[in-house]
Amino acid sequence: MRKSFILAAVLALAVAMPASAQGPSPSLEEIRKQQTDLREAARAGSGVFEELPGADRTRLVEHQDAVLTMIEGKQDVEDLDEPVRMDVFNRLEEIRALVEKAEDSRVVCEYKKKVGTHMKARVCQTVAERRREREQAVDIMNQRAICGNCKGI
């Protein structure tokens, strides 16, 4: 019962954070409560954390410490600066991935410069999408290296 409650809370939080751009986001008090509940279960090694390796539990607690520090003294997600909000989102996604053991579905956001301008755009991708892009770039570079002075490429 408690195991499914904790997993449901983490999933609800992970779904709610990216939706903040489209609608209401969870309150920081909800985030604090959920992270406190998760922390107790993680340290005890109970519920969804029974099979989670100790190193992953340690990483989870480290991310929780960082999140709780960043939101300390704040009442609403909108009170956070955009870079801090993105860091909180990324860390909550990392926590969700650790709990779900689904690293490839974890979403990571970053700012990337747009070509031809000094402006930056926020880009969010899953870990699997980022890995696929990296692999494609390496493949393209390797094809050019094999080809040498090929014409038409």
C-alpha positions in Angstrom: 0.0 0.0 0.0 2.7 2.5 1.0 4.8 1.4 -1.9 2.1 2.3 -4.4 1.4 5.6 -2.6 5.0 6.7 -2.8 5.3 5.7 -6.5 2.1 7.5 -7.3 3.3 10.6 -5.5 6.5 10.7 -7.4 4.8 10.1 -10.8 2.3 12.8 -10.1 5.0 15.2 -9.2 7.1 14.3 -12.3 4.1 14.8 -14.6 3.1 18.1 -12.9 6.5 19.9 -13.1 6.9 19.9 -16.9 3.2 20.9 -17.2 4.0 24.1 -15.3 4.4 26.0 -18.5 0.9 25.0 -19.6 -1.0 25.1 -16.3 -0.8 25.2 -12.5 2.3 23.5 -11.0 2.5 21.8 -7.7 3.1 24.0 -4.7 6.6 23.9 -3.2 4.9 22.6 0.0 3.7 19.6 -1.9 7.2 19.0 -3.3 8.7 19.3 0.2 6.1 16.8 1.6 6.7 14.3 -1.2 10.4 14.5 -1.0 10.3 14.1 2.8 8.2 11.0 2.5 10.5 9.6 -0.2 13.5 10.3 1.8 12.2 8.3 4.8 11.4 5.3 2.6 14.8 5.6 0.8 16.8 5.7 4.0 14.9 2.8 5.4 15.2 0.9 2.2 11.5 0.1 2.3 8.8 0.1 -0.4 10.0 0.8 -3.9 13.5 1.2 -2.5 14.0 -2.4 -1.3 15.8 -3.4 -4.5 17.4 0.0 -5.2 21.2 -0.2 -4.8 22.7 1.8 -1.9 24.6 4.1 -4.4 21.3 5.0 -6.1 19.7 5.7 -2.8 22.6 8.0 -1.9 22.2 9.8 -5.2 18.5 10.2 -4.6 19.1 11.7 -1.2 21.7 14.1 -2.6 19.3 15.3 -5.3 16.6 15.7 -2.6 19.0 17.8 -0.5 19.7 20.0 -3.4 16.0 20.4 -4.3 15.0 21.2 -0.7 17.9 23.7 -0.4 16.8 25.5 -3.7 13.2 25.8 -2.6 13.9 26.7 1.0 12.1 29.9 2.0 10.0 30.0 -1.3 6.3 29.6 -1.4 5.5 29.0 -5.0 7.3 27.6 -8.1 7.0 31.0 -9.7 9.2 32.4 -6.9 12.2 30.5 -8.3 14.4 32.0 -11.0 14.2 30.2 -14.3 17.6 28.5 -14.1 16.8 27.4 -10.5 13.4 26.2 -11.6 15.0 24.2 -14.5 17.5 22.7 -12.0 14.7 21.7 -9.6 12.8 20.1 -12.6 15.9 18.2 -13.7 16.6 16.9 -10.2 13.0 15.9 -9.7 13.2 14.0 -13.0 16.4 12.3 -11.8 14.6 11.3 -8.6 11.7 9.9 -10.6 14.1 8.0 -12.9 15.8 6.5 -9.9 12.5 5.5 -8.3 11.2 4.1 -11.6 14.5 2.7 -12.7 13.8 4.3 -16.1 16.8 6.4 -16.9 16.0 6.6 -20.6 12.7 8.3 -20.0 14.1 11.0 -17.7 13.7 14.4 -19.2 16.7 16.9 -19.1 16.3 20.6 -20.0 19.0 23.0 -20.9 19.5 26.3 -22.7 21.0 26.1 -26.2 22.0 29.0 -28.3 20.1 29.4 -31.5 22.2 29.5 -34.7 22.6 33.1 -36.0 21.5 34.8 -32.8 22.7 35.4 -29.2 19.3 34.3 -27.9 19.0 31.0 -26.0 16.1 28.6 -26.2 15.0 26.1 -23.6 15.3 22.6 -25.0 13.9 19.5 -23.2 14.7 16.0 -24.3 14.7 12.5 -22.8 18.0 10.9 -22.0 17.3 8.4 -24.8 16.8 11.2 -27.3 20.0 13.0 -26.3 21.9 9.7 -26.6 20.4 9.1 -30.1 21.4 12.6 -31.2 25.0 12.1 -29.9 25.3 8.7 -31.7 24.0 10.2 -35.0 26.5 13.0 -34.8 29.3 10.5 -34.2 28.1 8.4 -37.1 28.1 11.4 -39.4 31.6 12.4 -38.3 32.8 8.8 -38.9 31.3 8.6 -42.4 33.1 11.8 -43.4 36.4 10.4 -41.9 36.0 7.2 -43.9 35.2 9.0 -47.1 38.1 11.4 -46.9 37.8 13.8 -49.9 34.4 12.4 -51.2 32.5 14.8 -53.4 28.8 15.4 -53.0 28.7 15.1 -49.2 
